[in-house]
Amino acid sequence: QWAALNNQAECAKFLLSDKQCRKHVNIDARDATTGQTALHWAAVRGCVQILELLHDFGASFAVKDNKGYTCAHVASQYGQTEFLYYMKMKCKTDVCEVLDNDLRSTLHWACYQGHGDTAKLLLYLGSDLRHADREKCTPLHWAAIKGNGHITHMLVQAASLLLCEDGRGSAERVFRLSPNRAPNFQDVREEYISQRDGTGMNSVELAKQKGHLFVA
């Protein structure tokens, strides 16, 4: 875990490949405080070398910490876009549909923390911008609460050209769309902006409440 956090790839490789060391190394071991693994710690600083190494030695991407965060959640919270890209493209693991204990996706966290490039990648990879968490908040609600104007703009623009299925407006991932089928698009901006959270407030009202008048 310490080697992973500090991007000490040679040290990590030795611990995982040396026969005597490996007897005492559990690659998916969770720490006692947070329940996080070496992959979680590598995600904090976006250590791609460590990511590839842990993947090659069979680390599990599905392990969640005490709050239900996978390493994809942690990477999104810290804006480690390249780390997420490698997870998806090289390690072939899901970075979009994993949910934490509060039903928040990686897109929720990227939008809340203001990581625009990370949010853009997640949208491109097929994250559902309309998914609501346990508080009935979408990524747009959280971006509005924090006053992240560049992200609210991106989300609303994305909602203007949303792929839907059978004309009924249910979200469909870009990479799942059949190449032989003409795509059906829908503009859901008005519905998206007016969607209410668990307190009955929409994203505009939340932005105003927090003093982000320009965003509202």
C-alpha positions in Angstrom: 0.0 0.0 0.0 2.7 2.5 0.9 4.6 1.6 -2.3 1.4 2.1 -4.3 0.7 5.5 -2.7 4.2 6.8 -3.4 4.4 5.3 -6.9 7.4 3.1 -6.0 6.9 0.7 -8.9 10.2 -1.2 -8.5 9.5 -1.8 -4.8 5.9 -2.9 -5.5 7.1 -5.3 -8.2 9.7 -6.9 -5.9 7.1 -7.4 -3.1 4.7 -9.0 -5.6 7.2 -11.2 -7.5 9.7 -12.3 -4.9 8.7 -15.8 -3.7 9.4 -15.1 0.0 7.8 -11.7 0.0 4.7 -12.9 -1.8 3.9 -15.4 1.0 3.1 -12.4 3.2 1.5 -10.1 0.6 -2.2 -10.1 0.0 -2.6 -7.8 -3.0 -6.3 -7.0 -2.1 -5.6 -6.4 1.6 -7.8 -3.6 3.1 -6.3 -1.2 5.7 -8.0 -1.2 9.2 -9.0 2.5 9.1 -10.7 3.0 5.8 -10.9 -0.4 4.3 -8.9 0.7 1.2 -6.5 -1.4 -0.8 -3.3 -0.7 -2.6 -5.3 0.1 -5.8 -7.3 2.8 -3.8 -4.0 4.3 -2.6 -2.6 4.3 -6.1 -5.7 6.1 -7.4 -5.2 9.0 -4.9 -2.1 10.2 -6.9 -3.0 8.6 -10.2 0.0 6.2 -10.2 -0.6 4.5 -13.6 2.6 2.4 -13.3 1.3 0.9 -10.1 -2.1 0.4 -11.7 -0.7 -1.6 -14.5 1.5 -3.6 -12.1 -1.4 -4.4 -9.7 -3.6 -5.4 -12.7 -0.9 -7.7 -14.1 -0.7 -9.4 -10.7 -4.4 -9.9 -10.4 -5.6 -7.2 -8.1 -9.4 -6.8 -7.9 -11.0 -3.6 -9.1 -14.3 -4.5 -7.4 -13.1 -4.1 -3.8 -14.9 -1.3 -2.0 -13.8 0.6 1.1 -15.9 1.3 4.2 -17.8 4.0 2.3 -18.4 1.9 -0.7 -15.7 3.6 -2.8 -13.9 1.6 -5.5 -10.6 2.8 -6.8 -12.5 4.4 -9.6 -14.4 6.6 -7.1 -11.2 7.6 -5.5 -9.6 8.5 -8.8 -12.7 10.6 -9.7 -12.5 12.4 -6.3 -8.9 13.4 -6.9 -9.3 14.2 -10.6 -7.0 11.4 -11.8 -8.3 11.3 -15.4 -5.4 9.3 -16.9 -5.8 6.7 -14.2 -9.5 6.2 -15.0 -8.7 6.1 -18.7 -6.2 3.3 -18.2 -8.6 1.4 -16.0 -11.2 1.4 -18.7 -9.1 1.1 -21.9 -6.2 -1.1 -20.7 -7.6 -3.0 -17.7 -11.1 -3.3 -19.3 -12.9 -2.5 -16.0 -16.0 -0.5 -15.3 -15.5 3.1 -14.2 -19.0 4.5 -14.9 -21.6 2.3 -13.3 -20.0 1.5 -10.0 -21.9 3.1 -7.0 -20.8 3.9 -3.5 -22.9 3.4 -0.3 -24.9 6.6 -1.1 -25.5 5.4 -4.7 -23.1 8.0 -6.0 -21.3 7.3 -9.3 -17.9 8.4 -10.3 -19.5 11.2 -12.3 -21.2 12.5 -9.2 -17.8 12.8 -7.5 -16.0 14.4 -10.4 -18.8 17.0 -10.8 -18.8 17.7 -7.0 -15.1 18.2 -6.8 -14.9 20.3 -10.0 -12.7 18.1 -12.1 -13.9 19.0 -15.6 -11.6 16.8 -17.6 -12.5 13.8 -15.5 -16.2 14.5 -15.9 -15.7 14.9 -19.6 -14.0 11.5 -19.9 -16.7 9.8 -17.8 -19.4 11.3 -20.0 -17.6 10.2 -23.1 -17.3 6.6 -21.7 -21.0 6.5 -21.1 -21.8 7.7 -17.5 -25.4 8.4 -16.9 -25.7 12.1 -16.2 -29.3 11.6 -15.0 -28.6 9.0 -12.3 -29.8 10.2 -8.9 -28.1 9.2 -5.6 -29.7 8.3 -2.3 -30.5 12.0 -1.8 -32.1 12.1 -5.3 -29.2 14.3 -6.5 -27.9 14.1 -10.0 -24.3 15.1 -10.9 -25.9 18.5 -12.0 -27.3 19.1 -8.5 -23.8 18.5 -6.9 -22.1 20.7 -9.5 -24.6 23.5 -8.8 -24.2 23.1 -5.0 -20.4 23.6 -5.4 -20.8 26.4 -8.0 -18.8 24.5 -10.6 -20.1 26.5 -13.6 -17.9 24.9 -16.2 -19.3 21.5 -15.2 -22.9 22.6 -15.0 -22.5 24.0 -18.5 -21.0 20.7 -19.8 -23.7 18.6 -18.2 -26.5 20.7 -19.6 -24.9 20.7 -23.1 -24.6 16.9 -22.9 -28.3 16.7 -22.0 -29.2 18.5 -25.2 -28.1 15.5 -27.3 -28.8 12.4 -25.3 -28.9 9.0 -26.9 -32.2 7.3 -26.1 -33.9 4.0 -26.7 -37.1 3.5 -28.7 -37.9 7.2 -28.5 -38.9 7.0 -24.9 -35.9 8.8 -23.4 -34.2 6.0 -21.5 -30.5 6.6 -21.4 -28.3 4.2 -23.5 -24.6 4.0 -23.4 -22.7 5.2 -26.6 -20.6 2.0 -26.7 -23.6 -0.2 -26.5 -25.4 1.3 -29.5 -25.6 -1.0 -32.5 -23.5 0.3 -35.4 -26.3 -0.9 -37.8 -29.0 1.1 -36.1 -29.6 4.8 -36.6 -29.2 6.6 -33.3 -32.2 8.4 -31.7 -31.4 11.6 -29.9 -33.4 13.6 -27.4 -33.0 17.0 -25.9 -33.8 16.7 -22.1 -32.2 20.0 -20.9 -35.4 21.5 -19.5 -36.3 18.3 -17.7 -32.8 17.8 -16.5 -32.4 21.4 -15.0 -35.8 21.2 -13.4 -35.3 17.7 -11.8 -35.7 18.0 -8.0 -33.6 16.4 -5.3 -34.9 14.9 -2.1 -35.5 18.3 -0.5 -37.7 19.4 -3.5 -35.1 21.8 -5.0 -33.8 21.8 -8.6 -30.3 22.7 -9.6 -31.0 26.4 -10.2 -32.5 26.8 -6.7 -29.6 24.9 -5.1 -27.1 27.2 -6.8 -29.0 30.3 -5.6 -29.2 28.9 -2.1 -25.4 28.5 -2.0 -24.8 32.0 -3.4 -23.7 30.9 -6.8 -25.8 33.4 -8.7 -23.8 33.3 -11.9 -24.2 29.5 -12.1 -27.9 29.8 -11.4 
